[in-house]
């Protein structure tokens, strides 16, 4: 029996050395079956995005250029920001299409995509607030494990609720290690809706377990 290969790659994977991506350069990449575009903005920050412009599908990595912190499509000049959002359209410069968004592949950290279902519902047909820290606790564990800091334990976890988290709608959680101090890993994360609305923010401390600790 043929079984479709559906495993989705997660974690950190090297696609190049940082000095290989100079300021202002736009480079096409192809990994895990996806077309990607990498660029280093004018402030020196490196970004990796889905490669095909949401306007007419042009590959931004071939002929695209850096404008500020954005990458500009070579065909019709649409600009996309580091968060994947549409920032600029030449024929309507004051009205970018905020509904369109390129997928972002941060150069570090772990991204989770999914949704909450009816089994997670609380009041007002929204996600129960107690479910969200549980998700972040799992997410933080994945982050430190991917960074090779396992086994670790959660020392503290704090969540700020910015907007109501909906059920049965696609969500994205992105987290990274902000600082490492000995056995301590300070982790931050955010959860956003499909339209980019910030729903929650979290920060926490993960502590690596000593060999004699359970």
C-alpha positions in Angstrom: 0.0 0.0 0.0 1.3 3.4 -0.9 1.3 5.9 1.9 1.7 9.6 1.0 4.7 11.4 2.5 3.1 14.1 4.6 5.8 14.7 7.3 6.4 18.5 7.6 9.9 19.7 8.4 10.3 21.6 11.6 13.2 23.0 13.6 16.4 24.8 12.6 18.2 23.9 9.4 21.2 25.7 8.0 20.9 27.2 4.5 24.1 29.2 4.5 26.6 31.3 6.5 25.6 34.7 7.6 28.5 36.5 5.7 27.2 34.9 2.5 24.2 37.3 2.6 25.5 40.9 2.2 23.3 43.9 2.9 21.0 44.7 -0.1 21.3 41.2 -1.8 18.2 39.2 -2.7 18.8 35.5 -3.2 16.5 32.6 -4.4 16.5 29.4 -2.3 14.8 26.1 -2.6 14.5 23.8 0.5 12.1 21.0 1.5 10.1 21.5 -1.7 9.5 25.2 -1.2 10.7 28.2 -3.2 12.1 30.8 -0.8 13.7 34.2 -1.0 16.4 35.4 1.4 17.4 39.1 1.7 19.4 41.2 4.1 17.7 44.6 4.6 19.3 48.0 4.7 19.5 47.7 8.5 21.5 44.5 8.3 18.8 42.1 9.3 18.4 38.8 7.4 14.9 37.6 6.4 13.6 34.5 4.6 10.1 34.6 3.0 7.9 32.5 0.7 9.3 33.4 -2.8 6.2 33.9 -4.9 4.6 37.3 -4.9 0.9 37.2 -3.9 0.0 39.6 -6.8 0.6 37.4 -9.9 3.0 34.8 -8.6 6.4 36.1 -9.7 9.5 34.7 -8.0 10.8 37.6 -5.9 14.3 35.9 -5.6 15.0 36.5 -9.3 15.4 40.2 -9.9 13.9 41.4 -6.6 15.6 44.3 -4.7 15.8 45.5 -1.2 14.0 48.8 -0.2 14.4 49.7 3.4 13.4 46.6 5.4 11.3 45.3 2.5 11.9 43.1 -0.6 10.4 44.4 -3.8 8.9 42.2 -6.5 10.8 42.7 -9.9 7.6 42.6 -12.0 5.1 45.2 -10.6 7.0 46.6 -7.6 4.9 45.2 -4.7 6.9 45.3 -1.5 6.8 42.8 1.3 8.0 43.3 4.8 10.0 41.1 7.2 6.7 39.9 8.8 5.4 38.8 5.3 2.9 41.6 5.1 2.3 43.7 2.0 3.8 47.1 2.6 3.5 49.0 -0.7 1.7 48.9 -4.1 3.0 51.4 -6.6 -0.4 52.4 -8.0 -2.0 52.8 -4.6 0.9 53.6 -2.3 -1.2 54.6 0.7 -3.3 51.4 0.5 -1.3 48.2 0.7 -3.3 44.9 0.6 -3.2 44.0 4.3 -5.1 40.7 3.6 -2.2 39.3 1.6 0.8 37.8 3.4 3.9 35.8 2.5 4.9 33.0 4.8 7.9 33.8 6.9 10.7 31.5 7.7 12.6 33.2 10.6 16.4 32.6 10.5 16.1 31.2 14.0 13.4 29.9 16.3 10.5 27.5 15.9 7.3 28.2 14.1 4.1 26.2 14.9 1.0 26.4 12.7 -2.4 25.0 13.7 -5.8 25.9 15.2 -7.8 25.4 18.4 -11.0 23.4 18.1 -14.3 23.2 19.9 -12.7 21.1 22.6 -10.7 24.2 23.6 -13.6 26.6 23.7 -14.2 28.9 26.7 -16.5 31.9 27.0 -17.8 33.9 24.1 -17.0 31.1 21.6 -13.2 31.8 22.0 -10.3 29.7 23.2 -10.2 29.2 26.9 -7.5 31.3 28.4 -6.0 28.4 30.3 -5.2 26.5 27.1 -2.8 29.1 25.8 -0.1 28.8 28.5 -0.2 25.0 27.9 0.5 25.6 24.2 3.4 27.9 25.0 4.8 25.4 27.5 4.9 22.8 24.7 6.3 25.3 22.3 9.1 26.4 24.6 10.0 22.8 25.1 10.3 22.4 21.3 12.4 25.5 21.1 15.1 24.4 23.6 15.0 20.9 22.4 15.7 22.0 18.8 18.5 24.2 20.1 20.1 21.1 21.8 19.3 22.3 25.3 17.3 19.3 26.4 16.4 18.0 28.8 15.1 21.3 30.3 12.3 22.3 32.6 10.0 25.3 32.7 11.0 27.6 35.5 8.4 30.3 34.7 6.1 31.2 31.9 4.2 34.5 31.5 1.5 35.2 28.9 0.1 38.6 27.9 -3.3 38.4 26.2 -3.6 41.1 23.4 -6.7 40.0 21.6 -9.3 37.2 21.7 -8.0 33.9 20.3 -10.6 32.4 17.9 -11.4 28.7 17.5 -11.3 26.9 14.1 -9.1 29.5 12.5 -5.5 29.1 11.4 -3.0 30.5 13.8 0.8 30.8 13.9 3.1 30.8 16.9 6.7 31.8 16.6 9.2 31.5 19.4 13.0 31.8 19.8 15.7 31.9 22.5 16.4 35.5 23.3 19.3 34.9 25.7 21.3 32.0 27.2 23.0 32.3 30.6 24.6 29.1 31.6 21.9 26.5 32.1 19.2 29.2 31.7 17.5 29.8 28.3 15.2 32.9 28.2 12.5 32.3 25.6 10.0 34.6 23.9 7.1 33.8 21.6 4.0 35.3 19.9 0.8 34.0 18.5 -0.9 35.7 15.5 -4.0 35.2 13.5 -4.0 34.6 9.7 -4.4 38.3 9.1 -1.4 39.1 11.2 -3.3 40.3 14.3 -1.2 39.8 17.5 -3.2 37.6 19.8 -0.8 36.7 22.7 2.8 37.2 23.7 4.8 35.0 26.0 8.1 34.9 27.7 9.7 32.3 30.0 12.7 30.7 31.5 13.8 27.2 30.6 16.5 25.6 32.8 18.6 22.7 31.6 18.4 19.7 34.0 21.6 18.5 35.6 22.6 14.9 35.1 21.6 13.8 38.6 18.1 15.6 38.4 15.0 13.7 37.3 
